[in-house]
Amino acid sequence: MKKIVLMIGILGLVAFGMASCERDDDNGGTGNGNTPSTPTNPTDTTSTPTDTTATPVPDGWVDLGLPSGLLWAKCNLGATTPEGYGNYYAWGETQPKNEYTWATYTYGDYDYDGACHLYKYNTSDSYGTVDNKTTLEAMDDAATAALGTGARIPTYDDWVELRSNTTGKWTQQNGVNGWKFTATNGNSLFLPAAGYRRGSSLYDVGTNGNYWSSSLLADYPDDARNFYFLSAGSDMRGSLRLSGFSVRAVRQN
């Protein structure tokens, strides 16, 4: 019952190893291209802060002036620099591993007839017992496990907010290809093109980036939503939960 997937939108012409496993998102918010539209809530750069008691931004986090007040981690989970690739995680798993397949995935598998069975985060009885969980719980969040309470993997809406309130572009930082978000407050966030893991192999390093959200793709629950980019642009899409993708954490200040 494995479904055939067609890529559409700006990434529809890009052929690579995961093409048959990915779905373009049905709603990526505003500004899905290289240069998103004018931020919906731009920072007022003409005002002068007077509150000297404001909580400082903790080390390792970036304040992009987002409407939600979310801070974004400077580095990928498992990396020590913004350009570091860091670790790769299957969706809902909190530790990296050597093999990324259904056979090694915590919350699902395939039987001999090619039918997918999900053990958690399932919205369709075609995949087994339905629990209608669509957002990762803290116990299944790699960012919470690594960084503690308060840190988490961004939701789909968090990614939309980031993309809608910054300008994004493909660039190179310290010799590493990646995607850079620049906010109206002058701060920026760099995501390296770390590729992805499938099976025991690492693919597309330096040519694309794949970053998990904590949100299930409810119409196809064997997939979860992720932010994807390459030199031609960026998009939100759905990808198989077994895939080894990068994680960039968020937290409230």
C-alpha positions in Angstrom: 0.0 0.0 0.0 3.1 2.3 -0.3 2.0 5.5 -1.9 3.5 7.1 -5.0 4.6 10.6 -4.2 5.0 13.5 -6.6 7.0 16.6 -5.8 5.4 19.9 -6.8 6.1 23.7 -6.4 9.6 25.1 -6.6 11.2 21.8 -5.9 9.3 19.9 -8.4 12.2 19.8 -10.9 14.7 18.6 -8.4 15.6 14.9 -8.7 17.4 13.2 -5.9 17.5 10.1 -3.8 14.4 10.9 -1.7 12.2 12.1 -4.5 9.8 9.1 -4.2 9.4 9.6 -0.5 8.7 13.3 -0.1 5.5 15.4 -0.3 5.4 19.1 -0.9 3.4 20.8 1.9 0.0 22.2 1.1 0.6 25.4 2.9 4.0 26.8 3.5 2.9 30.2 4.7 4.1 33.4 3.1 7.5 33.8 1.5 8.4 30.3 0.4 11.0 31.4 -2.1 14.5 32.7 -1.8 13.4 36.1 -0.6 10.1 35.9 1.4 7.6 38.7 1.3 7.7 41.6 3.7 7.5 40.5 7.3 4.0 40.6 8.7 5.3 41.9 12.0 8.6 43.7 11.3 10.6 45.0 14.2 10.4 48.7 14.8 14.0 49.7 14.4 13.3 53.4 15.1 12.4 52.8 18.7 15.0 52.8 21.5 14.7 50.1 24.2 14.3 51.6 27.7 13.6 48.5 29.8 17.0 47.6 31.2 15.5 44.7 33.2 14.6 42.7 30.1 15.7 39.1 30.2 19.0 38.7 28.2 19.1 36.1 25.5 20.9 33.0 26.8 24.1 31.9 25.2 23.6 29.6 22.2 20.3 31.1 21.1 19.3 33.8 18.6 16.5 36.4 19.0 15.1 37.1 15.5 12.4 39.4 16.8 9.6 37.0 16.0 6.0 37.8 17.0 5.9 34.7 19.3 9.1 35.6 21.1 10.7 32.3 20.2 14.5 32.0 20.3 16.2 29.7 17.8 19.3 27.7 18.7 22.5 28.9 16.9 23.6 25.3 16.2 22.2 22.0 15.0 21.6 19.4 17.7 24.9 17.7 18.2 27.0 20.5 16.7 29.2 23.0 18.4 29.3 25.7 15.6 26.6 27.1 13.4 28.2 25.4 10.4 28.4 22.0 12.0 26.2 19.3 10.7 25.5 17.8 14.0 23.4 14.6 14.5 20.7 13.0 12.5 17.4 11.8 14.0 14.4 9.8 12.9 11.2 11.6 13.7 10.1 10.9 17.3 13.5 9.4 18.3 15.8 11.1 20.7 19.2 9.5 19.8 21.1 9.2 16.6 21.9 5.7 15.2 23.7 3.9 12.5 20.8 2.6 10.5 17.7 4.5 9.4 15.1 2.1 8.2 11.6 0.9 9.2 13.2 -2.1 10.8 15.1 0.2 13.2 12.3 2.8 13.7 10.8 3.0 17.2 7.2 3.8 16.2 6.6 1.9 13.0 7.5 -0.9 10.6 6.6 -2.6 7.3 5.4 -6.2 7.0 6.2 -8.6 4.2 3.3 -7.3 2.0 4.7 -3.7 2.2 2.0 -2.5 4.6 3.1 0.2 7.0 2.2 -0.1 10.7 2.5 2.8 13.1 2.6 2.3 16.9 2.3 6.0 17.9 1.3 9.3 16.2 -1.3 7.8 13.9 -4.4 9.5 12.4 -5.5 6.7 10.0 -6.8 3.2 10.8 -5.0 2.1 7.5 -1.8 2.2 9.5 -3.0 0.5 12.7 -4.4 1.8 16.0 -5.4 5.5 15.8 -4.3 7.8 18.7 -4.7 11.1 16.8 -1.5 12.4 18.2 -0.1 15.0 15.7 2.7 16.7 17.7 5.7 15.1 19.3 5.4 14.7 23.1 8.3 15.8 25.2 9.5 12.2 25.8 9.9 11.8 22.0 11.5 15.2 21.3 15.2 15.0 20.6 15.8 18.7 21.5 14.1 18.3 24.9 16.1 15.2 25.6 19.4 16.9 24.8 18.8 20.4 26.1 16.3 20.0 28.8 12.8 21.3 29.6 11.9 24.4 27.6 13.9 23.4 24.5 11.9 21.6 21.8 11.8 20.8 18.1 9.9 23.6 16.3 6.4 22.9 15.1 5.2 23.4 11.6 3.8 26.8 12.6 7.1 27.8 14.2 8.8 27.2 10.8 6.1 29.2 9.0 6.6 32.1 11.4 10.4 32.0 10.9 10.1 32.0 7.1 7.3 34.7 7.1 9.3 37.1 9.3 12.8 36.9 7.9 14.5 36.9 4.5 15.9 33.6 3.5 18.6 32.8 1.0 21.1 30.1 -0.1 24.6 31.1 0.9 27.9 30.0 2.2 29.2 30.6 5.7 32.8 29.8 6.6 33.1 27.5 3.6 29.8 25.6 4.3 26.8 25.8 2.1 23.4 26.4 3.8 20.4 28.6 4.2 20.5 31.9 6.0 17.5 33.7 7.6 18.1 37.4 8.3 15.6 39.3 10.5 14.7 42.9 10.5 16.4 43.3 13.9 19.7 42.5 12.2 20.2 39.1 13.7 20.5 36.0 11.5 20.3 32.2 11.6 22.4 29.8 9.5 21.3 26.3 8.8 24.0 24.1 7.1 23.1 21.9 4.1 23.7 18.7 6.1 21.9 16.3 3.8 20.1 13.4 5.3 20.6 9.7 6.3 18.8 6.7 4.9 19.8 3.2 5.7 23.4 3.4 6.7 24.3 6.1 4.2 24.6 9.9 4.2 23.2 11.7 1.2 23.4 15.2 -0.4 25.7 16.8 2.1 26.4 20.3 0.9 23.6 20.4 -1.6 20.4 20.4 0.6 19.2 20.6 4.1 16.4 18.7 5.9 15.1 19.9 9.3 12.4 18.2 11.2 9.3 19.9 12.7 7.5 18.3 15.6 4.3 18.1 13.5 2.9 15.0 11.8 1.6 15.2 8.3 -1.8 14.1 9.4 -3.2 13.0 6.0 -0.2 10.6 5.6 0.8 9.7 9.1 3.9 7.7 8.1 5.3 11.2 7.2 6.1 14.2 9.3 6.6 17.8 8.2 10.0 19.2 7.6 11.8 22.3 6.3 13.8 21.6 3.1 16.1 23.8 1.1 18.7 23.7 -1.7 20.2 26.4 -3.9 17.0 26.9 -5.9 14.9 27.7 -2.9 13.1 26.3 0.2 9.8 24.7 1.1 7.8 22.9 3.8 7.1 19.2 2.9 6.3 15.8 4.3 9.0 13.1 4.6 9.1 9.5 5.9 9.4 9.4 9.6 12.3 6.9 9.5 14.6 9.4 7.8 17.6 10.8 9.6 17.2 14.6 9.5 18.8 17.5 11.3 17.2 19.1 14.3 17.4 22.9 15.2 15.8 23.6 18.6 13.6 26.5 19.7 12.7 27.9 23.2 10.9 30.8 24.7 13.1 33.5 26.2 
